[in-house]
Amino acid sequence: MSLEKLLKQKEELESQIKQAEIAEKNKGKLERIVIKLLQKHSDLFYCDVATVENNLDNAMAAIAGNLSNH
């Protein structure tokens, strides 16, 4: 392997490591936010669980898409 190719792999791995560290750091905070929002919108507990899951999945996908564009 050439040095150039190895350096590129190193850069990609460092980027993946940084993203994993950020994800690990934010995981607990995001879980607490979701619990807080569920408590705030307790009507969700009376709805069909599959429907709630589908709607939350769609909403979170949209949020993630909006945030990744910034």
Biopython code that builds the backbone (N, CA, C, O; Angstrom):
import numpy as np
from Bio.PDB.StructureBuilder import StructureBuilder

atoms = [
    (1, "MET", "N", (0.829, -1.184, 0.000)),
    (1, "MET", "CA", (0.000, 0.000, 0.000)),
    (1, "MET", "C", (0.871, 1.244, 0.000)),
    (1, "MET", "O", (1.946, 1.290, 0.598)),
    (2, "SER", "N", (0.369, 2.226, -0.682)),
    (2, "SER", "CA", (1.124, 3.469, -0.739)),
    (2, "SER", "C", (0.877, 4.301, 0.513)),
    (2, "SER", "O", (-0.137, 4.150, 1.194)),
    (3, "LEU", "N", (1.811, 5.165, 0.789)),
    (3, "LEU", "CA", (1.708, 6.056, 1.942)),
    (3, "LEU", "C", (0.466, 6.934, 1.837)),
    (3, "LEU", "O", (-0.215, 7.186, 2.831)),
    (4, "GLU", "N", (0.183, 7.391, 0.637)),
    (4, "GLU", "CA", (-0.973, 8.251, 0.409)),
    (4, "GLU", "C", (-2.273, 7.537, 0.800)),
    (4, "GLU", "O", (-3.145, 8.115, 1.450)),
    (5, "LYS", "N", (-2.380, 6.292, 0.396)),
    (5, "LYS", "CA", (-3.576, 5.509, 0.685)),
    (5, "LYS", "C", (-3.705, 5.254, 2.191)),
    (5, "LYS", "O", (-4.803, 5.325, 2.743)),
    (6, "LEU", "N", (-2.602, 4.963, 2.839)),
    (6, "LEU", "CA", (-2.614, 4.731, 4.280)),
    (6, "LEU", "C", (-2.980, 5.989, 5.053)),
    (6, "LEU", "O", (-3.719, 5.915, 6.034)),
    (7, "LEU", "N", (-2.484, 7.125, 4.633)),
    (7, "LEU", "CA", (-2.819, 8.388, 5.289)),
    (7, "LEU", "C", (-4.298, 8.715, 5.137)),
    (7, "LEU", "O", (-4.926, 9.244, 6.055)),
    (8, "LYS", "N", (-4.849, 8.395, 3.966)),
    (8, "LYS", "CA", (-6.270, 8.625, 3.749)),
    (8, "LYS", "C", (-7.091, 7.719, 4.670)),
    (8, "LYS", "O", (-8.081, 8.165, 5.249)),
    (9, "GLN", "N", (-6.691, 6.457, 4.809)),
    (9, "GLN", "CA", (-7.382, 5.539, 5.707)),
    (9, "GLN", "C", (-7.296, 6.023, 7.155)),
    (9, "GLN", "O", (-8.265, 5.935, 7.909)),
    (10, "LYS", "N", (-6.126, 6.536, 7.530)),
    (10, "LYS", "CA", (-5.932, 7.052, 8.887)),
    (10, "LYS", "C", (-6.883, 8.219, 9.142)),
    (10, "LYS", "O", (-7.504, 8.302, 10.202)),
    (11, "GLU", "N", (-6.993, 9.108, 8.176)),
    (11, "GLU", "CA", (-7.873, 10.265, 8.299)),
    (11, "GLU", "C", (-9.334, 9.828, 8.440)),
    (11, "GLU", "O", (-10.072, 10.384, 9.253)),
    (12, "GLU", "N", (-9.752, 8.837, 7.652)),
    (12, "GLU", "CA", (-11.119, 8.337, 7.717)),
    (12, "GLU", "C", (-11.398, 7.685, 9.075)),
    (12, "GLU", "O", (-12.465, 7.882, 9.656)),
    (13, "LEU", "N", (-10.438, 6.912, 9.572)),
    (13, "LEU", "CA", (-10.590, 6.267, 10.879)),
    (13, "LEU", "C", (-10.665, 7.297, 12.002)),
    (13, "LEU", "O", (-11.472, 7.157, 12.921)),
    (14, "GLU", "N", (-9.833, 8.323, 11.933)),
    (14, "GLU", "CA", (-9.866, 9.377, 12.948)),
    (14, "GLU", "C", (-11.221, 10.083, 12.951)),
    (14, "GLU", "O", (-11.739, 10.442, 14.009)),
    (15, "SER", "N", (-11.783, 10.279, 11.773)),
    (15, "SER", "CA", (-13.096, 10.916, 11.662)),
    (15, "SER", "C", (-14.170, 10.014, 12.272)),
    (15, "SER", "O", (-15.051, 10.494, 12.986)),
    (16, "GLN", "N", (-14.100, 8.728, 11.997)),
    (16, "GLN", "CA", (-15.065, 7.777, 12.561)),
    (16, "GLN", "C", (-14.952, 7.717, 14.082)),
    (16, "GLN", "O", (-15.963, 7.651, 14.781)),
    (17, "ILE", "N", (-13.730, 7.740, 14.588)),
    (17, "ILE", "CA", (-13.508, 7.718, 16.036)),
    (17, "ILE", "C", (-14.103, 8.967, 16.679)),
    (17, "ILE", "O", (-14.746, 8.882, 17.725)),
    (18, "LYS", "N", (-13.890, 10.114, 16.062)),
    (18, "LYS", "CA", (-14.420, 11.370, 16.598)),
    (18, "LYS", "C", (-15.948, 11.329, 16.629)),
    (18, "LYS", "O", (-16.556, 11.751, 17.613)),
    (19, "GLN", "N", (-16.571, 10.826, 15.563)),
    (19, "GLN", "CA", (-18.024, 10.732, 15.519)),
    (19, "GLN", "C", (-18.542, 9.778, 16.594)),
    (19, "GLN", "O", (-19.564, 10.054, 17.222)),
    (20, "ALA", "N", (-17.850, 8.662, 16.811)),
    (20, "ALA", "CA", (-18.252, 7.693, 17.832)),
    (20, "ALA", "C", (-18.144, 8.308, 19.227)),
    (20, "ALA", "O", (-18.995, 8.065, 20.082)),
    (21, "GLU", "N", (-17.107, 9.098, 19.453)),
    (21, "GLU", "CA", (-16.946, 9.772, 20.749)),
    (21, "GLU", "C", (-18.076, 10.767, 20.994)),
    (21, "GLU", "O", (-18.609, 10.846, 22.101)),
    (22, "ILE", "N", (-18.438, 11.522, 19.967)),
    (22, "ILE", "CA", (-19.533, 12.489, 20.085)),
    (22, "ILE", "C", (-20.845, 11.760, 20.355)),
    (22, "ILE", "O", (-21.630, 12.182, 21.205)),
    (23, "ALA", "N", (-21.081, 10.673, 19.638)),
    (23, "ALA", "CA", (-22.306, 9.893, 19.829)),
    (23, "ALA", "C", (-22.386, 9.347, 21.247)),
    (23, "ALA", "O", (-23.444, 9.399, 21.873)),
    (24, "GLU", "N", (-21.288, 8.831, 21.751)),
    (24, "GLU", "CA", (-21.256, 8.286, 23.107)),
    (24, "GLU", "C", (-21.522, 9.383, 24.140)),
    (24, "GLU", "O", (-22.233, 9.165, 25.121)),
    (25, "LYS", "N", (-20.948, 10.552, 23.910)),
    (25, "LYS", "CA", (-21.122, 11.680, 24.829)),
    (25, "LYS", "C", (-22.576, 12.159, 24.842)),
    (25, "LYS", "O", (-23.099, 12.510, 25.899)),
    (26, "ASN", "N", (-23.225, 12.176, 23.689)),
    (26, "ASN", "CA", (-24.573, 12.722, 23.574)),
    (26, "ASN", "C", (-25.683, 11.721, 23.862)),
    (26, "ASN", "O", (-26.828, 12.119, 24.077)),
    (27, "LYS", "N", (-25.367, 10.437, 23.871)),
    (27, "LYS", "CA", (-26.388, 9.401, 23.996)),
    (27, "LYS", "C", (-27.259, 9.593, 25.242)),
    (27, "LYS", "O", (-28.485, 9.615, 25.132)),
    (28, "GLY", "N", (-26.664, 9.730, 26.394)),
    (28, "GLY", "CA", (-27.423, 9.891, 27.631)),
    (28, "GLY", "C", (-28.266, 11.147, 27.637)),
    (28, "GLY", "O", (-29.406, 11.138, 28.101)),
    (29, "LYS", "N", (-27.704, 12.232, 27.120)),
    (29, "LYS", "CA", (-28.438, 13.497, 27.072)),
    (29, "LYS", "C", (-29.673, 13.371, 26.184)),
    (29, "LYS", "O", (-30.753, 13.844, 26.538)),
    (30, "LEU", "N", (-29.505, 12.730, 25.031)),
    (30, "LEU", "CA", (-30.634, 12.577, 24.112)),
    (30, "LEU", "C", (-31.700, 11.652, 24.680)),
    (30, "LEU", "O", (-32.893, 11.881, 24.482)),
    (31, "GLU", "N", (-31.274, 10.607, 25.387)),
    (31, "GLU", "CA", (-32.244, 9.720, 26.028)),
    (31, "GLU", "C", (-33.065, 10.484, 27.064)),
    (31, "GLU", "O", (-34.277, 10.293, 27.156)),
    (32, "ARG", "N", (-32.415, 11.343, 27.841)),
    (32, "ARG", "CA", (-33.125, 12.142, 28.842)),
    (32, "ARG", "C", (-34.096, 13.121, 28.175)),
    (32, "ARG", "O", (-35.189, 13.357, 28.690)),
    (33, "ILE", "N", (-33.706, 13.685, 27.042)),
    (33, "ILE", "CA", (-34.591, 14.601, 26.313)),
    (33, "ILE", "C", (-35.839, 13.864, 25.838)),
    (33, "ILE", "O", (-36.948, 14.384, 25.956)),
    (34, "VAL", "N", (-35.667, 12.662, 25.303)),
    (34, "VAL", "CA", (-36.813, 11.886, 24.822)),
    (34, "VAL", "C", (-37.757, 11.553, 25.975)),
    (34, "VAL", "O", (-38.974, 11.660, 25.827)),
    (35, "ILE", "N", (-37.210, 11.154, 27.115)),
    (35, "ILE", "CA", (-38.048, 10.850, 28.283)),
    (35, "ILE", "C", (-38.795, 12.098, 28.735)),
    (35, "ILE", "O", (-39.982, 12.036, 29.054)),
    (36, "LYS", "N", (-38.109, 13.214, 28.762)),
    (36, "LYS", "CA", (-38.728, 14.483, 29.164)),
    (36, "LYS", "C", (-39.869, 14.861, 28.211)),
    (36, "LYS", "O", (-40.923, 15.320, 28.650)),
    (37, "LEU", "N", (-39.654, 14.667, 26.915)),
    (37, "LEU", "CA", (-40.694, 14.984, 25.939)),
    (37, "LEU", "C", (-41.890, 14.039, 26.060)),
    (37, "LEU", "O", (-43.036, 14.453, 25.886)),
    (38, "LEU", "N", (-41.615, 12.765, 26.359)),
    (38, "LEU", "CA", (-42.715, 11.823, 26.571)),
    (38, "LEU", "C", (-43.540, 12.217, 27.791)),
    (38, "LEU", "O", (-44.766, 12.101, 27.773)),
    (39, "GLN", "N", (-42.887, 12.678, 28.838)),
    (39, "GLN", "CA", (-43.597, 13.124, 30.032)),
    (39, "GLN", "C", (-44.416, 14.381, 29.733)),
    (39, "GLN", "O", (-45.523, 14.547, 30.245)),
    (40, "LYS", "N", (-43.870, 15.243, 28.918)),
    (40, "LYS", "CA", (-44.557, 16.484, 28.560)),
    (40, "LYS", "C", (-45.778, 16.198, 27.686)),
    (40, "LYS", "O", (-46.790, 16.893, 27.778)),
    (41, "HIS", "N", (-45.678, 15.176, 26.843)),
    (41, "HIS", "CA", (-46.761, 14.819, 25.914)),
    (41, "HIS", "C", (-47.305, 13.439, 26.295)),
    (41, "HIS", "O", (-47.248, 12.496, 25.506)),
    (42, "SER", "N", (-47.823, 13.342, 27.497)),
    (42, "SER", "CA", (-48.259, 12.048, 28.039)),
    (42, "SER", "C", (-49.448, 11.444, 27.289)),
    (42, "SER", "O", (-49.741, 10.264, 27.475)),
    (43, "ASP", "N", (-50.132, 12.210, 26.457)),
    (43, "ASP", "CA", (-51.222, 11.652, 25.645)),
    (43, "ASP", "C", (-50.718, 10.537, 24.729)),
    (43, "ASP", "O", (-51.492, 9.677, 24.309)),
    (44, "LEU", "N", (-49.437, 10.555, 24.425)),
    (44, "LEU", "CA", (-48.867, 9.511, 23.568)),
    (44, "LEU", "C", (-49.007, 8.123, 24.195)),
    (44, "LEU", "O", (-49.047, 7.123, 23.479)),
    (45, "PHE", "N", (-49.079, 8.059, 25.512)),
    (45, "PHE", "CA", (-49.199, 6.773, 26.195)),
    (45, "PHE", "C", (-50.542, 6.098, 25.922)),
    (45, "PHE", "O", (-50.685, 4.895, 26.143)),
    (46, "TYR", "N", (-51.518, 6.852, 25.450)),
    (46, "TYR", "CA", (-52.851, 6.307, 25.181)),
    (46, "TYR", "C", (-53.055, 5.955, 23.709)),
    (46, "TYR", "O", (-54.124, 5.474, 23.333)),
    (47, "CYS", "N", (-52.066, 6.184, 22.892)),
    (47, "CYS", "CA", (-52.178, 5.947, 21.456)),
    (47, "CYS", "C", (-51.664, 4.554, 21.090)),
    (47, "CYS", "O", (-51.007, 3.886, 21.888)),
    (48, "ASP", "N", (-51.975, 4.142, 19.882)),
    (48, "ASP", "CA", (-51.454, 2.885, 19.358)),
    (48, "ASP", "C", (-49.931, 2.980, 19.272)),
    (48, "ASP", "O", (-49.395, 3.889, 18.638)),
    (49, "VAL", "N", (-49.249, 2.052, 19.905)),
    (49, "VAL", "CA", (-47.787, 2.107, 20.021)),
    (49, "VAL", "C", (-47.113, 2.066, 18.647)),
    (49, "VAL", "O", (-46.150, 2.796, 18.414)),
    (50, "ALA", "N", (-47.601, 1.232, 17.747)),
    (50, "ALA", "CA", (-46.992, 1.134, 16.414)),
    (50, "ALA", "C", (-47.117, 2.458, 15.660)),
    (50, "ALA", "O", (-46.192, 2.873, 14.962)),
    (51, "THR", "N", (-48.259, 3.111, 15.807)),
    (51, "THR", "CA", (-48.461, 4.407, 15.150)),
    (51, "THR", "C", (-47.538, 5.467, 15.736)),
    (51, "THR", "O", (-46.939, 6.256, 15.005)),
    (52, "VAL", "N", (-47.430, 5.475, 17.052)),
    (52, "VAL", "CA", (-46.529, 6.430, 17.710)),
    (52, "VAL", "C", (-45.095, 6.187, 17.251)),
    (52, "VAL", "O", (-44.376, 7.129, 16.917)),
    (53, "GLU", "N", (-44.682, 4.916, 17.234)),
    (53, "GLU", "CA", (-43.315, 4.601, 16.809)),
    (53, "GLU", "C", (-43.056, 5.064, 15.385)),
    (53, "GLU", "O", (-42.010, 5.646, 15.098)),
    (54, "ASN", "N", (-44.000, 4.809, 14.500)),
    (54, "ASN", "CA", (-43.841, 5.211, 13.100)),
    (54, "ASN", "C", (-43.738, 6.729, 12.973)),
    (54, "ASN", "O", (-42.888, 7.243, 12.246)),
    (55, "ASN", "N", (-44.611, 7.439, 13.684)),
    (55, "ASN", "CA", (-44.584, 8.899, 13.622)),
    (55, "ASN", "C", (-43.311, 9.476, 14.236)),
    (55, "ASN", "O", (-42.733, 10.422, 13.701)),
    (56, "LEU", "N", (-42.877, 8.904, 15.359)),
    (56, "LEU", "CA", (-41.634, 9.370, 15.975)),
    (56, "LEU", "C", (-40.436, 9.092, 15.077)),
    (56, "LEU", "O", (-39.525, 9.913, 14.967)),
    (57, "ASP", "N", (-40.448, 7.933, 14.440)),
    (57, "ASP", "CA", (-39.350, 7.589, 13.522)),
    (57, "ASP", "C", (-39.282, 8.593, 12.378)),
    (57, "ASP", "O", (-38.205, 9.075, 12.025)),
    (58, "ASN", "N", (-40.443, 8.905, 11.801)),
    (58, "ASN", "CA", (-40.478, 9.880, 10.703)),
    (58, "ASN", "C", (-40.035, 11.266, 11.172)),
    (58, "ASN", "O", (-39.293, 11.957, 10.473)),
    (59, "ALA", "N", (-40.494, 11.667, 12.355)),
    (59, "ALA", "CA", (-40.133, 12.987, 12.880)),
    (59, "ALA", "C", (-38.636, 13.067, 13.167)),
    (59, "ALA", "O", (-37.988, 14.063, 12.845)),
    (60, "MET", "N", (-38.092, 12.020, 13.772)),
    (60, "MET", "CA", (-36.662, 12.039, 14.094)),
    (60, "MET", "C", (-35.809, 11.976, 12.838)),
    (60, "MET", "O", (-34.736, 12.577, 12.790)),
    (61, "ALA", "N", (-36.265, 11.260, 11.824)),
    (61, "ALA", "CA", (-35.543, 11.240, 10.549)),
    (61, "ALA", "C", (-35.496, 12.629, 9.940)),
    (61, "ALA", "O", (-34.469, 13.047, 9.406)),
    (62, "ALA", "N", (-36.603, 13.339, 10.020)),
    (62, "ALA", "CA", (-36.650, 14.711, 9.484)),
    (62, "ALA", "C", (-35.738, 15.625, 10.280)),
    (62, "ALA", "O", (-35.031, 16.453, 9.705)),
    (63, "ILE", "N", (-35.746, 15.486, 11.596)),
    (63, "ILE", "CA", (-34.863, 16.304, 12.441)),
    (63, "ILE", "C", (-33.421, 16.006, 12.124)),
    (63, "ILE", "O", (-32.621, 16.928, 11.962)),
    (64, "ALA", "N", (-33.067, 14.733, 12.031)),
    (64, "ALA", "CA", (-31.685, 14.348, 11.728)),
    (64, "ALA", "C", (-31.252, 14.880, 10.365)),
    (64, "ALA", "O", (-30.121, 15.335, 10.194)),
    (65, "GLY", "N", (-32.156, 14.815, 9.410)),
    (65, "GLY", "CA", (-31.843, 15.335, 8.077)),
    (65, "GLY", "C", (-31.604, 16.832, 8.094)),
    (65, "GLY", "O", (-30.691, 17.334, 7.438)),
    (66, "ASN", "N", (-32.439, 17.547, 8.858)),
    (66, "ASN", "CA", (-32.279, 19.006, 8.964)),
    (66, "ASN", "C", (-30.965, 19.366, 9.659)),
    (66, "ASN", "O", (-30.283, 20.308, 9.255)),
    (67, "LEU", "N", (-30.614, 18.619, 10.701)),
    (67, "LEU", "CA", (-29.400, 18.921, 11.448)),
    (67, "LEU", "C", (-28.137, 18.584, 10.662)),
    (67, "LEU", "O", (-27.122, 19.271, 10.784)),
    (68, "SER", "N", (-28.201, 17.528, 9.858)),
    (68, "SER", "CA", (-27.014, 17.151, 9.093)),
    (68, "SER", "C", (-26.737, 18.120, 7.947)),
    (68, "SER", "O", (-25.632, 18.148, 7.404)),
    (69, "ASN", "N", (-27.745, 18.914, 7.581)),
    (69, "ASN", "CA", (-27.562, 19.904, 6.515)),
    (69, "ASN", "C", (-26.885, 21.177, 7.028)),
    (69, "ASN", "O", (-26.516, 22.041, 6.234)),
    (70, "HIS", "N", (-26.722, 21.297, 8.334)),
    (70, "HIS", "CA", (-26.116, 22.511, 8.907)),
    (70, "HIS", "C", (-24.638, 22.371, 9.054)),
    (70, "HIS", "O", (-23.973, 23.297, 9.518)),
]
sb = StructureBuilder()
sb.init_structure("model")
sb.init_model(0)
sb.init_chain("A")
sb.init_seg("    ")
for serial, (resi, resn, name, xyz) in enumerate(atoms, 1):
    if name == "N":
        sb.init_residue(resn, " ", resi, " ")
    sb.init_atom(name, np.array(xyz, "f"), 0.0, 1.0, " ", f" {name:<3s}", serial, name[0])
structure = sb.get_structure()
